[in-house]
Structures are given as structure tokens and as C-alpha cells.
Amino acid sequence: MRWGILGPGKISRSFLTGLAGSRTERAVAVGSRDLARARAVADDFGVGRAHGSYERLLADDAVEAVYIGTPNSTHGEWAVAAAKAGKHVLCEKPLGRDVAEAEAMFAAAREHGVWLMEAFMYRFHPRTLRLQELVAAGDLGEPVLVRASFGFPIGAGSNVRLSADLAGGALMDVGCYPVNAARMLAGPVRGVTAVARWEDVDVTLAGTLDHESGAIGVLSCGLRSGRHNELQVVGSAGVVDVPDAFTPPRDRPSVLRVTGGRDTHELAFEPVDQYTAEAEGFAALVAAGHDGAAGLPRMPLAESLDNAATIEALLAAAGRSAG
């Protein structure tokens, strides 16, 4: 597909790097509220068009799909606008401020005959797909615990992640990954507990998830912490550990560490740019009509809505509301 990049921030640069490494996908336009910034990013990645507004990007007939990498608080507005413009939408996580906004985004996509997907890039990495297979096949027995943690330190100065007005916070920014992973591996959530440390937003949060399957999810996230990025699935008959769970290296193999009884072995995976895999995966899903996409990795509507509902519930349990 021919991609337009809506918002020229750091995450969009990662996606553009992924597109540059793709054999099938390419960026044709970059849009920003600042034309000079759009041109600078377009020039850095050899993209032919730069637009000085998001509206101009959405009006560009060369653009088939839009990648939204703007602050969390604006995802809903621009996903709906992109759908009305007839563009397929890959929207950075978290999809919306809350369940109601996420549902409105999907409603707009359905109304205008386009596809919308939440951009959890790690879901398209071969290692994640193999992890799902291991759990689904019962190689670990029944899931008992899913432990997941993601965080890093934010330095001094202003940062959109620390703004409540922009729907920032540790849970919205990085904790959504552990929530998504737990939902992917253990199924829907029926109850939560949580505690957080607050500035304008939650800067540290820990919670538990009570899954309908009977498994328990234990998650943590932070923006005032050392870098941590782990996932572990404890089953009734084995354990799998996932180092660098949500950001596997691009330049060296990644692994799954599987323990059954007293035996531990590693499954290795060749380096992959997961943004490339995500872009190509979304394009393949669009071509296949999503519902008929047998064998393709997916990020279904139900998971995005459950993710949003779980985030809302965790924030409420920790003493604040989403958005």
C-alpha cells in the first residue's frame, strides 16, 4: 500500500524506517502542522510529498493508508477524519482515550468502508506468533500466570507522556503493551486491581488482571524507572520467558526461553524490524478482508476494545479516570 504518515514524531520515524525496509510497502507523504518539519522528515526518508496540515495529507489521492503517530488524545479525531477521507487506518496505541472513543473510531471505519487497526507492532514479530502457538497448543499446559512489565526513565523537561490533557501516563503509553499481551495469551479480563504513583499522570502503576480463563495477569509499567521490558507465561506444565518482549532487537536474534520440568531450551528468531512486519501484515489483512485472513497475524476489534476497557478499569482502581 501507499502510506501517508500523520504526525512526524519519534514513533512515526520508527514506522518510516520499517517502511523503508519493506519490499511491498512505501511511504508517499508526510503530514504535519508544521510544513518545514514535514519536509525535513520526508527528506530524511526519501518521501516525495510533504503537507503542512493533516487535512492536506488526508486529501492526497496518492495515499491509500494512514499511519497515525500523534499524541494519544488526538487518535480518535484523526482516525475518524481519515476514515471519512476513505483511507485505511493503522493507529498507534492506545487506540483511543477510552472504550467509547475506540468504538466510535471503529464505527467510522465501518461506515466508510475502510479498515482500522491498533498498532501493536510486536504482535507481528515471528517470535510473538510462535509464543501464541506454544500457548494455544498447550505446550505449557493451561496458563496460570502472565507476568509483564514495561517502562523507562523520562528525563527533565516537557514530554507529552506526562500530560493528562494529552492522555499520557505510564499505563496509556507503555502499560498498554503488558495489558495487550496478557489479553492475547490468557483471554478476556473480568476484574482488576491496581495501585499507582501520580504526578499529573500515573508515572508508575502495578496491577493484577483476573482473566475469565482462570489465569491471573500481573503487570507493571513506569516512566520514572530503569528500563524494563519483560514477559513471562507460567503454565501448569511449563514456563516461557520473553526477553525484550515488546522491543526485540533489529540487529541480532531474539529468543523464547522455554522451561518444562528441569529442562530449559531456547528458540531463536532471526532479526526482524517489527514495524516492517506490522506494515506488511496490515496490508495483507486489508487485501484479505481481515475476517477471511486465515493464517495471517491479527489485532482484532475485540482485543482493542478489551484493552481499552481494561486500561479504564485499572486507572479507576488506581484512583483516576482514563482520558
ZITAQUI-V299093 format. One record per pair of residues at least 24 apart in sequence whose ideal C-beta (glycine too) atoms are under 8 Angstrom apart, sorted by the first residue. I is the first residue (numbers start at 1). J is the second residue. If there is no record, write none. Layout:
i = {I | I}
j = {J | J}
This chain:
i = {1 | 1 | 1 | 1 | 1 | 1 | 1 | 2 | 2 | 2 | 2 | 2 | 2 | 2 | 3 | 3 | 3 | 3 | 3 | 3 | 3 | 3 | 3 | 4 | 4 | 4 | 4 | 4 | 4 | 4 | 4 | 4 | 4 | 4 | 4 | 5 | 5 | 5 | 5 | 5 | 5 | 5 | 5 | 5 | 6 | 6 | 6 | 6 | 6 | 6 | 6 | 6 | 6 | 6 | 6 | 7 | 7 | 7 | 7 | 7 | 7 | 8 | 8 | 8 | 8 | 8 | 8 | 9 | 9 | 11 | 11 | 12 | 12 | 12 | 13 | 13 | 13 | 14 | 15 | 15 | 15 | 15 | 15 | 15 | 16 | 16 | 16 | 16 | 17 | 17 | 17 | 18 | 18 | 18 | 18 | 18 | 18 | 18 | 18 | 19 | 19 | 19 | 19 | 20 | 20 | 21 | 21 | 22 | 22 | 22 | 24 | 24 | 25 | 25 | 25 | 25 | 28 | 28 | 28 | 29 | 29 | 29 | 29 | 30 | 31 | 31 | 31 | 54 | 54 | 55 | 58 | 58 | 58 | 59 | 63 | 64 | 65 | 65 | 65 | 65 | 65 | 66 | 67 | 67 | 67 | 67 | 68 | 71 | 71 | 71 | 71 | 71 | 72 | 72 | 72 | 72 | 72 | 72 | 72 | 73 | 73 | 73 | 73 | 73 | 75 | 75 | 76 | 76 | 76 | 76 | 79 | 79 | 79 | 79 | 80 | 80 | 80 | 82 | 83 | 83 | 83 | 83 | 83 | 83 | 84 | 84 | 86 | 86 | 86 | 87 | 88 | 88 | 88 | 88 | 88 | 89 | 89 | 89 | 89 | 90 | 90 | 90 | 90 | 90 | 91 | 91 | 91 | 91 | 92 | 93 | 93 | 93 | 93 | 93 | 93 | 94 | 94 | 94 | 94 | 94 | 94 | 94 | 95 | 95 | 95 | 96 | 97 | 97 | 97 | 98 | 98 | 98 | 98 | 98 | 99 | 99 | 99 | 99 | 101 | 101 | 102 | 102 | 102 | 103 | 106 | 106 | 106 | 115 | 115 | 115 | 115 | 117 | 117 | 117 | 117 | 118 | 118 | 118 | 118 | 119 | 120 | 120 | 120 | 121 | 121 | 121 | 121 | 122 | 122 | 122 | 122 | 122 | 122 | 123 | 123 | 123 | 123 | 123 | 124 | 124 | 124 | 124 | 124 | 124 | 125 | 125 | 125 | 125 | 125 | 125 | 126 | 126 | 126 | 126 | 127 | 127 | 127 | 127 | 127 | 127 | 127 | 128 | 129 | 130 | 130 | 130 | 131 | 131 | 131 | 131 | 131 | 132 | 132 | 134 | 134 | 134 | 135 | 135 | 135 | 135 | 139 | 139 | 139 | 139 | 139 | 140 | 140 | 140 | 140 | 140 | 140 | 140 | 140 | 140 | 140 | 141 | 141 | 141 | 141 | 142 | 142 | 142 | 142 | 142 | 143 | 143 | 143 | 143 | 143 | 143 | 143 | 144 | 144 | 144 | 144 | 144 | 145 | 145 | 145 | 145 | 145 | 145 | 145 | 146 | 146 | 146 | 146 | 146 | 146 | 146 | 146 | 146 | 146 | 146 | 146 | 146 | 146 | 147 | 147 | 147 | 147 | 147 | 147 | 147 | 148 | 148 | 148 | 148 | 148 | 148 | 148 | 148 | 148 | 148 | 148 | 148 | 149 | 149 | 149 | 149 | 149 | 149 | 149 | 150 | 150 | 150 | 150 | 150 | 150 | 150 | 150 | 150 | 150 | 151 | 151 | 151 | 151 | 151 | 151 | 151 | 151 | 151 | 151 | 152 | 152 | 152 | 152 | 152 | 152 | 153 | 153 | 153 | 153 | 153 | 154 | 154 | 161 | 161 | 162 | 162 | 162 | 162 | 162 | 163 | 163 | 164 | 164 | 167 | 167 | 168 | 168 | 169 | 169 | 169 | 169 | 169 | 169 | 170 | 170 | 170 | 170 | 170 | 170 | 170 | 170 | 170 | 171 | 171 | 171 | 171 | 171 | 171 | 171 | 172 | 172 | 172 | 173 | 173 | 174 | 174 | 174 | 175 | 175 | 175 | 175 | 175 | 175 | 176 | 176 | 177 | 177 | 178 | 178 | 178 | 178 | 178 | 179 | 179 | 179 | 179 | 179 | 179 | 179 | 180 | 180 | 181 | 181 | 181 | 182 | 182 | 182 | 182 | 183 | 183 | 183 | 183 | 184 | 185 | 185 | 186 | 186 | 186 | 186 | 187 | 187 | 187 | 187 | 188 | 188 | 189 | 189 | 189 | 189 | 189 | 191 | 192 | 192 | 192 | 192 | 193 | 194 | 194 | 194 | 194 | 195 | 196 | 196 | 196 | 196 | 197 | 198 | 198 | 202 | 202 | 202 | 205 | 205 | 207 | 207 | 207 | 209 | 248 | 248}
j = {25 | 64 | 65 | 88 | 279 | 283 | 286 | 26 | 27 | 28 | 62 | 63 | 64 | 65 | 27 | 28 | 29 | 63 | 64 | 65 | 66 | 67 | 279 | 28 | 29 | 30 | 31 | 57 | 58 | 60 | 63 | 65 | 66 | 67 | 87 | 29 | 30 | 31 | 41 | 47 | 57 | 66 | 67 | 69 | 31 | 54 | 57 | 58 | 66 | 67 | 68 | 69 | 70 | 78 | 82 | 31 | 32 | 54 | 68 | 69 | 70 | 32 | 37 | 38 | 40 | 41 | 69 | 69 | 70 | 69 | 92 | 41 | 67 | 69 | 41 | 44 | 45 | 275 | 67 | 69 | 119 | 275 | 278 | 279 | 41 | 44 | 45 | 47 | 45 | 273 | 275 | 121 | 273 | 274 | 275 | 276 | 277 | 278 | 279 | 45 | 275 | 276 | 279 | 45 | 46 | 273 | 276 | 276 | 279 | 280 | 280 | 283 | 276 | 279 | 280 | 283 | 60 | 62 | 63 | 57 | 60 | 62 | 63 | 57 | 56 | 57 | 58 | 78 | 81 | 81 | 82 | 85 | 87 | 85 | 87 | 88 | 89 | 90 | 282 | 283 | 286 | 90 | 91 | 92 | 119 | 279 | 92 | 160 | 163 | 166 | 167 | 168 | 97 | 160 | 166 | 167 | 168 | 172 | 173 | 97 | 165 | 166 | 167 | 323 | 101 | 105 | 101 | 102 | 104 | 105 | 105 | 108 | 109 | 116 | 104 | 105 | 108 | 114 | 108 | 109 | 111 | 112 | 114 | 116 | 108 | 112 | 112 | 113 | 114 | 114 | 114 | 115 | 116 | 282 | 286 | 114 | 115 | 116 | 117 | 117 | 119 | 278 | 279 | 282 | 116 | 117 | 118 | 119 | 119 | 118 | 119 | 120 | 176 | 177 | 180 | 118 | 167 | 172 | 176 | 307 | 308 | 311 | 304 | 307 | 308 | 308 | 167 | 322 | 323 | 308 | 311 | 312 | 322 | 323 | 305 | 308 | 309 | 312 | 308 | 323 | 304 | 305 | 308 | 305 | 301 | 304 | 305 | 282 | 285 | 286 | 290 | 282 | 285 | 299 | 304 | 299 | 303 | 304 | 307 | 278 | 177 | 180 | 299 | 274 | 275 | 277 | 278 | 177 | 245 | 246 | 247 | 248 | 274 | 180 | 184 | 278 | 297 | 299 | 274 | 277 | 278 | 280 | 281 | 297 | 248 | 254 | 269 | 272 | 274 | 277 | 269 | 270 | 272 | 277 | 242 | 248 | 254 | 255 | 256 | 267 | 269 | 297 | 297 | 256 | 267 | 269 | 185 | 233 | 240 | 242 | 256 | 184 | 185 | 240 | 256 | 258 | 185 | 233 | 235 | 240 | 235 | 237 | 238 | 258 | 260 | 233 | 234 | 235 | 236 | 237 | 238 | 239 | 240 | 258 | 260 | 235 | 236 | 237 | 238 | 213 | 214 | 215 | 235 | 236 | 185 | 186 | 213 | 215 | 233 | 234 | 235 | 215 | 216 | 234 | 235 | 236 | 215 | 216 | 217 | 218 | 232 | 233 | 234 | 181 | 182 | 185 | 186 | 209 | 211 | 215 | 216 | 217 | 218 | 231 | 232 | 233 | 234 | 217 | 218 | 219 | 230 | 231 | 232 | 234 | 177 | 178 | 181 | 182 | 217 | 218 | 219 | 220 | 230 | 231 | 232 | 245 | 178 | 219 | 220 | 221 | 228 | 229 | 230 | 174 | 175 | 177 | 178 | 221 | 228 | 229 | 230 | 245 | 246 | 204 | 220 | 221 | 222 | 223 | 225 | 226 | 227 | 228 | 229 | 222 | 223 | 225 | 226 | 227 | 228 | 223 | 224 | 225 | 226 | 227 | 223 | 224 | 201 | 223 | 199 | 200 | 201 | 203 | 223 | 200 | 201 | 200 | 201 | 322 | 323 | 200 | 201 | 201 | 202 | 203 | 205 | 223 | 315 | 196 | 201 | 202 | 203 | 204 | 205 | 221 | 222 | 223 | 196 | 202 | 205 | 221 | 311 | 314 | 315 | 201 | 311 | 322 | 221 | 223 | 221 | 222 | 223 | 205 | 219 | 220 | 221 | 311 | 314 | 307 | 311 | 245 | 246 | 217 | 219 | 220 | 221 | 231 | 209 | 217 | 219 | 307 | 310 | 311 | 314 | 303 | 307 | 231 | 245 | 246 | 209 | 211 | 217 | 219 | 303 | 306 | 307 | 310 | 303 | 215 | 233 | 211 | 213 | 215 | 217 | 211 | 212 | 213 | 215 | 212 | 306 | 217 | 306 | 309 | 310 | 313 | 313 | 310 | 313 | 314 | 317 | 317 | 314 | 315 | 317 | 318 | 318 | 315 | 318 | 319 | 320 | 224 | 319 | 320 | 315 | 318 | 320 | 314 | 318 | 314 | 317 | 318 | 310 | 272 | 274}
